[in-house]
Amino acid sequence: MSTDTGLELGPKSLSASIDDFTKENHEYYARQFERIQGKTGFAWSWNWAAALGGPLWGAFRGLWGFFWTFLVLELFALVQLGRGLWGDLGADQMARYEKLAANIERRQQQAADAVAAGNQAAADAALKVAGNLQKAADKALADAQAASAEALTVLGTGLILLLLIKLIEGFYGNIAYEKQYLRWRAKPDTLSGVGWERVAFGAFLLLGIWPLTLYRFTVSEPAEIITKFPMNKEWFTPVANWMEGWFDWLAVEFGDVFKGVTGAIRAVLDGLEVVLVETPWPVVMLVIVVMAWRLAGPRIAVFTAAALAYLATFGLWEVSMVTVALLGAAAFLCLLFGIPLGIWFGKSPRAYAAALPVLDFMQTMPAFVYLIPIIAFFGTGKPPGVLATIIFAMPPVIRLTALGMRQVPEGTKEAAIAFGCTKWQLLRNVEIPLAMPSIMTGINQTILMCLSMVVIASLIGAGGLGANILEALQYAAKGQGMLAGLAILFCAMVIDRIIQGMYRRRMENA
C-alpha cells in the first residue's frame, strides 16, 4: 500500500497506516494513538520502552527532539548522582584549609625564632597573624565538612530527578510519537519506522557526551585537556600583530576616503547643531511643538512640550540638542541608505541572500567592537560616533523593509501590471504603500537602536547626554545618571512619536 495515506479513511486503513509508520509493535501504537486522539486534554498513555530506553528509544524511533531533550536532562540527573557517589564536594575547601594550616605552621615557627632571638614584638606580630589565619582555616574546615555532608542530599536529589525524568519519558513517549505520526501522514518523507543505525548513532553521541561530562563533574582534579582547549598560545600575538598592521595599512592607503566620509557626516552634524543648538531655545521649542501638532496631532504636541520642558528645567537643553543632532544624523543616514537597500533586497532574493551575512555581522557583533576599526580609520569625535551608530542601527530598517516588500501579495502586483503600471508606478503606488507598516516598524527599531548607541559612542568623544551618563557611571552619581537617561528616553520618544503619528494621520486621511 502506498504511504500516501492522508486521504484514506476507516479503521482498517488507519491500522495499516500505523503499521507502515511504526514497522514494529504497530498494534500497541494503534491503541495508544487512538487513546491520544480521542482525548481533548492530556491523554494518560504509558510507554515502558521510552521510560527504560530514554534517549536511545527516541533515536530508535527517529524522534531526535526527544533524544536531545532527554539526553541533556538525564545527564543532569546523572551528574548529581555522580557527585553524590564519587564527587569530593569539599575538596576545594579542604585544599584551602591545608594551605592555611601550612601558613599557620610557618608563622608559628617565625614566632618561635623571634622569641629565641629576643624579639618579642616580632613574635607577637607573627602570632597575631597566625591567630587570624587559624580563624580562616577553621571556617574552611567547617565548610569542607559541611560540603562533604551534603553528598547524601546531592545523591538523593539525583535519584529523584532521574526518577522524575523517567516518568516524563514514559508518559510523553507516545504523545511525541503520535505527533511524529501525524507529521508523517501530512508529509510522508518524515522519519518513520525503526532503525538500528539510528540507535548506533545515538549511542555514539551518548558515549561521547556522558562519560566526559560525568568525569569533569565527579573528579576533584580532572585532566587539564578536559577543562582547557589544547590551543597554541604562540599564535595569538603574531595574528594580532598582523591584524594591527592591516588596519594601519588601510588607514594610510584610504585615508582620503575616510576623511571624505568624516567630512560629509560632520557637515550634516554641523547643520543640525546650528539649527538645534545655536538657534535660541524658545524658537527651537516652539517650532518642534508646532511641527508635532501639525504632523502628529495635539496629544503628541502636548507630550513633546512636556518632554522639552523637562530638558529645559533640569539644565539639559544644550547637551540634549547635541544628542538629538547625533541621533538625527545617524537615523537620517540609516534611513537614507537603509530603505533603498531594503527595497532592493525585497525585490531581489539573490541580493538579499548575499547581504544577509553582512547584516548578521552588523547586528550581532558586540557594539564595543565597532569602536576599534572606527577609531583606527576615522579617529575620535562626533562623526566616528555617528558611524558606529549607523553600523549598529541600520540592519533593522533594511530587514523590515525587505520583509514588507516580500509580503506584498503577488496578485495585487499582477493586477496593477495588468492595468498598465510601469515598474516605477508599481513601486511608488502599490508596493511601498502596502509595505509601509513594516517599513515604519523598521524606522522605529532603527531610532531605538540609535538611542542605545548614544552612551557607547560617548566613549570615543561623541559627547551629548551619553557623556553625562558615562561620567555618572565613573563617579557612581546615580541621580545624575537617571536624569540624563530620562532625557535620552524623551528625545527618542519625541522623534519616534512624531514620525509614527505623521504616518497614522496620513493613513487616516487617505
Secondary structure, DSSP 4 states (H G I P E B T S, - for coil): --S--TT--SHHHHHHHHHHHHSSSHHHHHHHHHHHHT-SS------HHHHHHTHHHHHHTT-HHHHHHHHHHHHHHHHHHHHHHT--TTHHHHHHHHHHHHHHHHHHHHHHHHHHTT-HHHHHHHHHHHHHHHHHHHHHHHHHHHHHHTHHHHHHHHHHHHHHHHHHHHHHHHHHHHHHHHHHHH-TTS--S--HHHHHHHHHHHHHHHHHHHHHHHSSS--HHHHS----GGGHHHHHHHHHHHHHHHHHHTHHHHHHHHHHHHHHHHHHHIIIIIS-HHHHHHHHHHHHHHHH-HHHHHHHHHHHHHHHHTT-HHHHHHHHHHHHHHHHHHHHHHHHHHHHHHH-HHHHHHHHHHHHHHHHS-HHHHHHHHHHHH-SSHHHHHHHHHHHHHHHHHHHHHHHHHTS-HHHHHHHHHTT--HHHHIIIIIHHHHHHHHHHHHHHHHHHHHHTHHHHGGGT--THHHHHHHHHHHT-HHHHHHHHHHHHHHHHHHHHHHHHHHHHHHHH-
